[in-house]
Amino acid sequence: MLKSLKESRVATAVGADTPDKMKNRIPVVLLACGSFNPITHMHLRLFEVARDHLHQTAAPQLKLLCGADVLRTFQTPNLWEDAHIQEIVEKFGLVCVSRVGHDPKGYILDSPILRRYQHNIHLAREPVQNEISATYIRRALSQGQSVKYLLPDPVIAYIRDQGLYTKDSSWQATGTQRSQGKTS
């Protein structure tokens, strides 16, 4: 799924809608985490917002990309090991994109590790606030509601073809995030 840096440059250079001033920017490598289940347009926006933020504020490097909801999970007992959190923020840093109903600055201040390495945490504000979550999408699909324009058309086709997220499918009974009442 990951492209090599060379392949990524070619894909960007071929894009007809890439402004000239963006073609000369330093490459940004972002590693994202989250359920992306199913992937929404807002999940894809994370990459755009983070890239733009890094180009405006820092020399791009390899960074972990996450939404504020994932940053909050750093405080969930037994989900992340402190050593792993420290390694991520100390060695690589992260870009956290804002999300409605979350306080990423508060999450950083509440965590001794995140607070210690806050200089390596970039908070990027999504200018187009959107409360759509993968949880909402799954619920809408299970109720037979349209998700057109909320998901890329190929994702909708795949979900339909595979019979995912229907009233009869098993997705509702699985997954720790759903059982803990968290949204993704």
N, C-alpha and C positions, 0 to 999 in steps of 0.2 A: 504494500500500500504506500510506503514511503518512496518518494522519488529521489534519485541522486540529485545533488546540487546542480550538476550539468543539465539533467533533464528538466529541472525546475526552471532554469534560466531560459531554455529553449521554449518551454511552454509559455513563459511570461512574454518573451520577445515576440512570439508569433501572435499573441493576443491583440486583436484589432483595437480594443478599447483601452490599451495601456498608454497613458500619457507619456510623452517623451521624458519629462522630468523624473518619472518613476523608474524608467529603464536604467538610469545611472546610479541608483541607490545601492547601498551595501546590502548583500543578501542577509535575510533574517531566517533563522531556523527556529521553529516553534514546535515543541512537543506538547500535545494536548492530552488531558485526561478527563474522564467523565463518562457517563453511560452512552451518550449519543444514541439513545434507544427510544424512538427512531431519531435519525439525524434531522434537524430542522434548519431552516434558513438562518436562524439566530445562532445556531452552533457554528455555521460557516462564517457568520459575521465576526465571531470571536477572533478569527485569524486576521481579518481585515483591520479591525480596531486595534489589535495588538501590534500588527506591523506598522500601522500609521503612528501609533504612540511611540514605538521604539525609534522610528526614523526621526521623530521630532525631539526626542529627549535623551537618546543614548546611542553609543556605538553598538550596533546589533551584535548579538552573540547567540549561543544556544540557550534558550529559556524554556521553562515549563509554562504552558499556557493553561489557564483555568478560569472558570467563572467564579464569582464570589461564593456561590453555593458550595463549590468544591473546596475553596479556601477554608470555609467553615468546618468542613469535615476533618481538617487537621487537628481539631480539638475533640473529635469523637474517640472515646476510649477504645483501644485495641484495633483501630482501623489503620492508623499509620504508626510506624515506629518513630520515636523521637530522632533516632540516628538517621533515618531516611529523610525526614523533614529537614534536619540540619544539613545533610549532604546536598539536597536540592537547592535550598536557599543560599547556602554558603558557596558552593562550587559553581552553580549555574545561575541561580536567581529565578524569578518567575514574573510573569505578567498576569495580573488578575483583572479581568474585565468586570465592571460593575453589573449588578443585577438588582432589579426592584425587590425591596424587602430585605436587603442584606447590607451589612455594615462592615466592609472589608477593613477599614481603618481600625474599627473596634476589634475585629478578629486578630489583627496584628498586635495590637496593644495588649490583648488578653493572653497572648502566648509568649512566654519568655524566649523561645527560640526565634519566632517570627520577629519579635521586637528587637532582638539582638542583631538580626540580619535585615532589618527593614530597608536599609540602603540598597539591597539587592532585589527588592520587591517593587515592581512598577504597577501602579494602579491606573488603569486606563478606563476612562468613562465612555460608555456607549451612548452616543448622542441621540440615538433612536431607542428610547426605552420601550421594552416589550416584555410582557408578562407571560408569554407563551413558553411552556415547558414541555419536555418530553412526556411527563406525567399527564399533562392536559391532553396532549395528542393521543396517547394510548387510551385515555378515558373516552375521548370523542369517538375514536374509531370503534371502541367496544360498544358504543351506543348507536353506531351506524351513522354518525354525523360526518359531514364533509370536512376534509382537511386541505382542500385545494388552496393553494397560495401560502400555506403554512409549511409545507414540505416540498422539496424538489420533486418534479413529476416522476423521475425514475424511482425515487424512494416510495412514492405512493403506489406505483405499478408493482414494485417488488412486494410490498406489504399485501396488496390485493392478491397477487399471484401465489404467494405463500400462505395466505389465509391467516395472517398475523393479527393480533389484537382484536379478535372477534369475541363475542360473548362466550363462545365455546372454547376459546384458546386458553392455555394454562398460564399466560404471562402474569395474571393477577395474583397467582399464588406463589410466585417465585421472586427472589431478589430481596436483599437485606434492606435496601433503601425504601422500597415500598412498605415492607413490614415495619419499618421504624417511622413511617409517616413522612419521609423526606421526599422532596421533589428533585427532579433532574432536568 
